[in-house]
Amino acid sequence: MKKGIHPEEYRLVAFKDMSNGHIFITRSTVETKETEEVDGVEYPLYKLEISNTSHPFYTGKVKLVDTAGRVDKFMSRYGKHMEQRKK
C-alpha cells in the first residue's frame, strides 16, 4: 500500500437517509455543511438519497414510480409531433 495517499483525519459523521429518516454514525472524511444532534451529541451531517434501510434490494419492497407523470411530460413535449406523423 502506498504511503501518504490515504486521508488521516477521520471523524464521526452522521449519515441520514432522506427517504425514511434513518440516521447512522460512522467514521468518514466527507465534507459537510450541516450538523445533527444524535443522543445529545452533535455530529457533522451528510444527507443520502438512499441507504440499505430504504433500498428495495435490502427491504424487499418496491417503490412505485410516477410513470403517469412521465408519460404526461413526454406527451406535452412531443405530442404535437406524434399527431403530425399520424396524418
GUZANU-266851 format. One record per residue (C-alpha): x negated, y negated, z negated; residue in three letters. Coordinates in steps of 0.1 Angstrom, whole numbers, padded with zeros to 4 digits, always signed. Example, Ala and Ser with C-alpha at 12.3 -4.5 7.8 and 13.67 -1.06 7.14 Angstrom:
GUZANU-266851
-0123+0045-0078ala;-0137+0011-0071ser;
***
This chain:
GUZANU-266851
+0000+0000+0000met;-0013-0034+0009lys;-0021-0058-0019lys;-0007-0093-0021gly;+0023-0088+0002ile;+0049-0080-0023his;+0066-0106-0045pro;+0056-0106-0081glu;+0083-0128-0096glu;+0113-0106-0100tyr;+0141-0118-0123arg;+0175-0106-0133leu;+0202-0117-0108val;+0240-0112-0109ala;+0254-0099-0076phe;+0291-0105-0072lys;+0313-0086-0047asp;+0336-0113-0034met;+0363-0088-0022ser;+0370-0074-0056asn;+0351-0095-0082gly;+0328-0067-0093his;+0295-0080-0108ile;+0263-0060-0113phe;+0230-0072-0125ile;+0196-0061-0112thr;+0161-0074-0106arg;+0156-0094-0075ser;+0137-0123-0058thr;+0167-0135-0038val;+0171-0173-0037glu;+0203-0185-0054thr;+0220-0219-0060lys;+0248-0209-0084glu;+0248-0192-0118thr;+0273-0168-0135glu;+0278-0161-0172glu;+0280-0124-0180val;+0283-0112-0216asp;+0272-0146-0229gly;+0240-0147-0208val;+0237-0169-0177glu;+0222-0153-0146tyr;+0215-0167-0111pro;+0244-0156-0088leu;+0243-0141-0054tyr;+0276-0135-0036lys;+0281-0104-0015leu;+0308-0098+0011glu;+0310-0061+0003ile;+0293-0036-0021ser;+0296+0001-0030asn;+0327-0008-0051thr;+0347-0021-0021ser;+0332-0003+0009his;+0356+0022+0025pro;+0329+0049+0027phe;+0325+0049-0011tyr;+0361+0042-0021thr;+0379+0064+0004gly;+0403+0036+0011lys;+0407+0019+0045val;+0413-0018+0047lys;+0439-0028+0072leu;+0425-0053+0098val;+0448-0080+0111asp;+0449-0068+0146thr;+0481-0087+0154ala;+0463-0119+0147gly;+0435-0109+0170arg;+0459-0100+0198val;+0478-0133+0195asp;+0445-0152+0196lys;+0435-0133+0227phe;+0468-0139+0244met;+0467-0176+0236ser;+0433-0178+0253arg;+0437-0155+0282tyr;+0475-0151+0286gly;+0476-0176+0315lys;+0450-0156+0334his;+0468-0123+0328met;+0501-0138+0342glu;+0484-0151+0373gln;+0469-0117+0380arg;+0503-0101+0379lys;+0517-0123+0406lys;
***
